[in-house]
């Protein structure tokens, strides 16, 4: 369990994680609306060398950002969908492409196409400003990432 005390702490944690992520890595974010998923993603983007301002893809479903080392950050948010439709095909392609780091919010709708090897980050909100993050590695590569984060 990782304790996050502020938005700045969340971004800094994300930046650390973003520096470790590589092509083919997938991160699933689980938490209520307003729990910090997009804030974490902004930090990850910074750690990956993304120069653009990262926005929540809640209304667009997906956003792509050019990162350093020839990587692309693919950020998906399936909150507003009852059926992912063709978006599950796009997600499958991105999540299995070694040029992409894929971040998915509200992934239950696409659970069947998620890669088995992924980091799963669960957000809980004990107070208005603090967060607890529970992070699990669901495969060999993800467990290596967790060890590097420790």
N, C-alpha and C positions, 0 to 999 in steps of 0.2 A: 504494500500500500504506500502510495506517495502522497504526501500532504502538500497542497498548493494553496498559498495564502492570498494571492492576488492575481489579477490579470497579467501583470508583468512577470510573475513567477511562472504562469502558464505558458506565456510566450517564450521565456528563457528555457523551460523544460522542452518545449517543442523545438526550439533551435538546436538544443543538444541532440535530440532525436533525429532531426532533419539532417544533421551532419553525418549520421551513421547510416541513413537509408540509402539504398542503392537500387538500380533498375530491377524490376520484378518484385520489389517489396510491396506488400499490401497492409494497410492499417485500417481496422474496423473500429469506429467510434460509437460507443453506446452510452446514451445519457438523455435526460430530459431536455426540452427546449430551454436554452439559456444556461446550460451546464458548463459551457466552455469548449465545445467541440470545434467551433470555427476559430476561436482564439488559439487553441492548440495548433490547428492547421496553419494559421498565420505564422506561428513560430517555426513549424516544420518547414514551411516555404522559405523563411529567412535562412534557416540552416542549410537548405538546398541551393541557396543562391538565387532565388526568385526575386526579380526586381519590381514586379508589379504589386499593386495593392490587392491582396487576396480578399475576395468577397464570398459570402455564403452563397452556395448554389441552390438555395431553397426554391427559388422560382424558376431557375434555368435547368435544374437537375444536375448539370455537370459544368465544370469549368476546367480549362487546361492552362497551365502556366509553364513557360520555358524556364528551366533551371540550369545550373552549371553542370559541367561534365557531360553535356549532350542529353541530359535527362529531361523528362516532362513530368510535372506534378499533375495528376488527374484527380480532381476532387468531386465526389458525387454525394448527392443528398436526395434520398428517396422518400422523404417525409410526406410529400404531397401526393404520392402515387399509390393506387390500389393494385396496379399491375405494371410491372416495369417494362413490359413489351420489348420493343427494339433496344431500349436502353440496357437491358441485360446482355444483349449481344455486344454492345459497345464496351460495357464494363468487362466482360469476359476477355475481349481483345486487349484492353489496357492492362488488366491484372496479370496477363500472361506474356506481356511484352517487356523485354529486358531494358527498354528505353524509358519505361514508365515507373513512377512510384504512385500507387493508387491509395487514396483515402476515401473511405465510404462511411457516410452517416445514414442511420436508419436502414441498415442492411438486411433486415429480416425479410423484406420483399424479394431480395435477390440471393437469399441464403444458398440456394441450389447451385449457383455459379461462382460462389466465392472460392478462392484458392484455399486449400486446406492449410497451407503454411502462411500464416498471417499473424500480425500482432492484434490483439483485441484489448482495447482500452475502455474500461467502464468508469463512468463519471458518477460520483455521488456528491450531493451538495449539503453538507452539514450546516453551513451558515450562508448568508447572502453573498459573501465574498470568498469564502474558502471552498476548496474542492478536495475530494479524495479520488485518486486514480488507482484503479486496480488493473494491472497490465499482465496479460498472459501471452506466452508464445505458443502458437498452435502448430509448430513444426520446427525442424532443425534450424533453419535460417533465423526464424523469429526468436528462438531461444538464444541463439548467439547474440542477436541484437540486445536482448534483455541483459545478458551477462555484461555486454559492453556499457550498458546504461548504469549498471550498479557501481 
